[in-house]
Amino acid sequence: MAFRQPRQSRALSVCLLGLVAPLADARAQTTVDPRMERDTVGARSRPEVETSGARVGALLISPSFGIEADATDNLFARGDVKRGDVALAILPALAVRSQWSHHALGISAEGSVKRYARRKTENIETYAAKLDGRLDISGNTRLSGELGAARRIEARGTTGDTLFGAAPIAFTVVTGGGEIEQTFNRARITLGGRYERYRYQNRVLDGTVIDLSPRDYEALSGSLRAAIGIGPGVAGFVSLAYNRNRYPAPPVGPSRNSHGFTALTGVAFGLNRLLQGEIGVGWVRQDFSAPIFPRISGLAYNVQLKWSPTRLTTLRLSGGRTFQRSPIIGIAGIQQHEVMLSAEHELLRTLILRPALRYVVADFQVPQGAAKRQERFFTGAFGVSWRLTQHFEIAGDYTHSLGRNSGAVDPGRAYDRNRVALSLRWRL
């Protein structure tokens, strides 16, 4: 079950997420084993009840097709204009993965065409495609990278949704990145880089074209991480991430361009499925080209934990502080604090329950002397998936979400909303 908030730029990456891979020699057996992730409830292979796709030579091809119906009591996520509606979405997808013993190559694509019964202006089409690969240079050296492109929508009620009365805001995203990992006995060093580009489409409101090019955004970031095994299934790490962000359109008002860094230190662990993840704390600093925007500095943190008390239950806790792009002229960026708690419980071999809670605080970086602005979002959800056959699955979700704000010029942005969705998906 995924929350439908659009992906925002992680330009100020708090660290490279994921588990530390094997770090030890045969004698020490100091290993944080990434294979254990595949034995959690959500990732575990169930070949007797699930299909894995079609094998064609060295490729595994996995097409899928879904139909989803949903109903909401507050389509626009507003407190002043509350309108309900129902919608139907078609969800095709395709994944192709290599099955080589060394190296890896993958291509994936997905799309969504959604149509509403009454509010036709809310109809949307989105898509995404990605190419990723891994080159195993040697047993201790690995090079990986990815390229992606997508068309997304600023979901109603989120920070980027600022045009009530017009069609939803659409944008395209181009991303690219790579990293090289080098293992030295019980230590591992990872060097990475990433580029992101956002381009927004203009919208028409009451016959007037609204130029959204001031939202266009580019981010370039680099990161360095070193980890060393300090005990069975435990590794200590330090990481440093640097970012540079700019808005390429001619600025309206002071420049919102910025640069900054995040330094973290912490521990990663995961010898078995009982407890996996990492905890890191450190310092973050973000400086802006225009001195009217005050510097950001303070505590940085990142938490990614997976706890499986039994083979039938996996609990996940994640949280962190990030810097986000700004959807509003005159706002340099957004500091976002986010925490999420979710669970997956295998009630039956073919029936999985997925409850989740998510809380986000978004602090707007305003000019010195301006009124502070903050938005807060809470989402509680419960999902269930039922595998009918190896090829067909039914899923249902209920979501309650709310948004609250202070300092906003539009009080209607405070809202409560309920959504129910039911989907049927076929996989080869």
N, C-alpha and C positions, 0 to 999 in steps of 0.2 A: 504494500500500500504506500503510495507516494503522495505527499502534499503537493498541490498544484500551484505552487508559487514559482515564478520563472527564475531560472538560474541567474544569479548576479555575479559580477566580476569578483574573483578572489585575488585582486591585484596585490593586496598586502597579505600574502599567505602566511598564516601563523605557523605552518610547518608543512612538510610533505607527509600527507596522511598515509595510513597503511601500516602494516606490521613490518618490523625489521626482519629481514630474511635470515637464513642460517648464518651464525656468526662464529662457529667454533670448529676446532679441530677434533679428530676422533677421540683423543684422550680426555679433553675437558668436557665434551658433550654439553657445552654451553650454547643452547640453541633456542631461538625464538622461531618456531616452525610455522610458516605460512600455510602449510597444508591443513592445519587444524581448522582454518576458516571454512574449509569445504565440508566440515563435519558439524556445522551449526544447522539449526532447523531450516533457515531460509535458503542455505546454499547446498544442503546435502542432496546427493544424487539418489533418485528413487527409480531405478530402471524398470522395476516391476509395475509401476503405475504411471510413469512419465516417459515421454518420447524425447530423444535427444537430437533428432533431425536425420537427414539422409547423408550417408557417406558416399562421396564421389571422388575416387582416387584418394589424394591426400587432403581433401577438403571435407569439412562438415557443414552442410547447408541446412539452415533452420529458418524457414519462412513461417509466418504466423499471420492470423487475421482475426480481428476482434470487433465486436459491436457492443457499445455501451450506451445505456439509457440513464439519464439522471434527472432529478428534480430538485429545485432549490426554492426557498421562500424569500430570498433576497438576492436577486440576480445581480444588481448593481453594487452590492455591498455598501449600502447607504443607510443612514439613520433617518433621513427625511423623506426619501422616495423609495419605499419598499415594494418591490414587484417580484412576484414569483413566476416561474416558467419551467418548462420541461424541454429536454434536448436529446438528440440522438447523435452519436459519434461513430464513425468508421475508423478503425485503427489497424492499418497494415504495417507489417514490419518484416525485415529480412536480416539475417546474420550469417556470415560465412567466415569460418575459422579454419586455419591450417591445423593439421594433426601431425606435424613433423616432430621427431624426437628432439631436435634442436631448432632454435629460432622459432618465430611465430609471426603470423600475419593474419589480420582480421579486417573485415569490412562489415559495417552495419548501417542500416537505414530504417527510418520509421516515419510515419505520417499520421495526421489526424484531420479529419473533416467533420466539423461539428455544426449542426443545424438546430435552431430553436423553433419552437412551435409558434410563438407570438412575436418575440423581439428579434426580428430579422437582422437588425443592425449588429447584433451580438454574434452572428455567425462567424466562425473562424476556420482558418486552415493553417496548419503548422507542419513542419517537416524537420528532419535532422539526418545527417549522414556523417560517418566517421571512418577514417582509415587509421589503423594502428599496427605497430609491429615491434618485434624484439629481435635483436641480433646478439647471439651468444658468441662473443669474440673468443672467450676462453672459459674455463670452468670458474674463474674468479672475476671475469669482466663481462658486463652486460650493457648493451646500448638499446634504449627503447625510445619510441616517439609516437606522436599521433597528429593528425590533421582532421579538422572538423568544420562543418558549416551547418547552420540551422536558421530557420525562421521561427520566431517566438512571439508570444503575446504577453503584454503586461496584464496579468490577471486582475480582475476587479477586486478592489479592496486593498491591494498591496501598495507599497510605497511609490512604485512607478506609475500607478494608475491615477492620473491627474486630469483627465479630460471627460468629465461627466457630460452626457448629451451627445457625444461623438462616438464613432465606432471605437472598439478597443484599440490600443496603441500597439502597432506591430513593429518589429525590428529584426534585423538579420545579425547573426553572430558568426564570425570566423575566428577559429582558434588553432593554435599550433604549439607544440611543445616537445621537449625531449629531455632525457636524462641519461647519465652514464653512472653505473654502479661498479665499484671496485672493492673486492674483499681481500683483506690481509689477515690471514689466520683468524683471529677472533674479532676483528674489526671490519667495519664497512664504511666507505665514504661514498656519498651520492651527490652529484653535481647536476643541477637541472635548470631549465629556462622555459619561459612560456610567453606567448603573445596572444592578445585578445583584441578584437575590433568589433564595435557595435555601431550599426547604422540604422537610424529610425526613419520610418515612412511618415510623410505629412498626413494630416487629417483635416477633414472639412467639418466645421461647426457653424450652423445657421448660414450656410452659403459662403463662409469665409475660410480660406485655406490657412491652416495653422502650420507654420514652419517648425518642424521638430529637429532640425539639424543641430541646434545648440546642445542636444542630448548626445550627439555622436561622441564616441569615447574610444580611446585606445589605451592599452595597458601592456607594459613590458616588465617582466619580473624574472629574477634569478634566485636560486637557492643553493645552499651548501649544507650538508648534514653529515655528521660523523657519529657512529655508534660503535660501542664495544661491549662484548659480553662480560657480565660481572657476576653471573651465577647461573645455575640451571634454569633456562627459559627466561632469563632477565638480562636486559641490556640497558646501559646508560647512553644517552645521546645529547648532542648539542646541535642546534641548527640556526642558520642565519638566512633571512630572506630579504631581498631588496626589490623595490618596485618603483616604476616611473609611469605616471598617468598624465594623459593630456586630452583636452577637448579640441579637436582640429578645426571646428567652425570658428569664424571670427567672433571673439568674445563679446557678449552683451554685459557690460559692467566689468568688474575685476576678473582677472584670469583665475580659473579654477584648477589649473594644472598643479600637480604635486609630486613629491617623491618621499620615500620613507623606507624604514626597515623594521624587522621584527627579529629579536634574538630569543631563543628558547633553550631550556635545558630540562631534561626529565628522564623518565624510565619507560621502556617498552617491555612487554612480557607476553608469553603465550606458548608455554611448553605443551599444554594440552587444551582441550576444549573448555575446561572449567572457567578460565579467565584469560582473556586476550585483550590487547589494546595498548594504549600509551597515555601518559599524563605528562604535560609539559607546562612550565611557567617561565616567564621572562619579561621582556620590556619591548614596547612598541613606540615608534616615533614617526610622525608624518608632518612634513613641512610643505607649505603652499607658496606658489610663486608670488601671489599678491599678499603683502603683509597684513592686509585687513582681515584675513582669515587666521585666527590664532592656531598655533602649533598644537598638534595632538601628541600627547606622551602619557605613558602610564603602564599599568600592568597588562601583560599579554598572557594568554592562557589557551590551552587546547587539551581537550579530554575526549578520548575515543575508547570506550570500554565495551566488551562483549562478555557476558557472564552466562554460562550454561549450567545451571545447577543439576539438570538431568539431560539426557539426550533428547527429551521431548520439549524442552523449553529453553529459549535464548532471550536474554534481556540485553538491551543496548542503551548506553548512555553516551551522549555526545554534547559538546559545548565548546564555544570559542568566541574570540573577539576578532572581527574583520573590518576592513575598510571597503566601502561600497561606492560605486559610481553615483552621481547625483542626477535625478530626473528633473530637477528644478533649477532654472536660471537664478543665480544669486546664492545658491547653496553649493559649497565646495565639495562636499562629499557626505557620507553617512557612516558613523561608527555603529556597528551592529554587534550586539551581544545576543547569542542564541544558545538555547539548551533544548535538547530533545531526549525523551525517554520512550522507548518502544519495546515491544515484546513479540515473540513468535512462539506459538504453542501448537504442537502437533497433537490435536485431540484424537484424530484417527490418522491412519497412514495416508488417507486421501483428503483430510480436512484439517486446515491450518487456520488458527485464530491470530489476528494481528491488531492489538490495541496500541495506541500511541498518544503522546502528549507533546506539544511543541510550544515554546514561548520565545518571542523575539522582541528586543528593545532596540529601536532605531533612533539614534541621536543625530540630528541634522547639524552640520558644521556651518554655522551662520557667521556673518561678519561681526567684528567686535562692536558691541553696543546694541546689536539687534536682539529681539526677543528670542529666547530659547525655544526650540521646537523638538518635540519627541513624539514618536508613534510606537504603540505597543500592540502586538498581535498574539493571540492565544488560539490554539487549535487542539481540540480533543477529537479523536477518531477511533473507530472500531471497524475492522475489516475481517472478512472471512473468505477463504478460497476453498473450493471443493472440486477435486479432480474426478470428473465423471468417467472418463476413459483415458487411455494414454494420449489421446489427441485433443480432448475437449475439457475445458475448465470453466466453471462458473465462479464469479467473484462478486461480493457485495460489500459496500462501504457506507458507513454513516459518519458524517463530519459535522461538528459544531465549531464555528469559528467566530471570533469577535475582534474588533479593532478599536483602539482608544487612542486619543491624541491630546497633546497640550501645545498651545501656541499656533495651531493650524488656522489658516484663514477661512477654512470651510468646515464648519461644525458638523455637516452632514457626513463627514468621513468616519464618524464614530458609528459602529454598526454591530449587529448580531446576525448570524446567518446559519441556517441548517441546510445540509445537502445529503441526498441519498442517491447512490449509484448502483446499478446492476449491470454486469457485463458477462458476455460469453466469448471465449477465445479458443480458436483452433490453432494447433501447432503440428507441423509435420513430424 
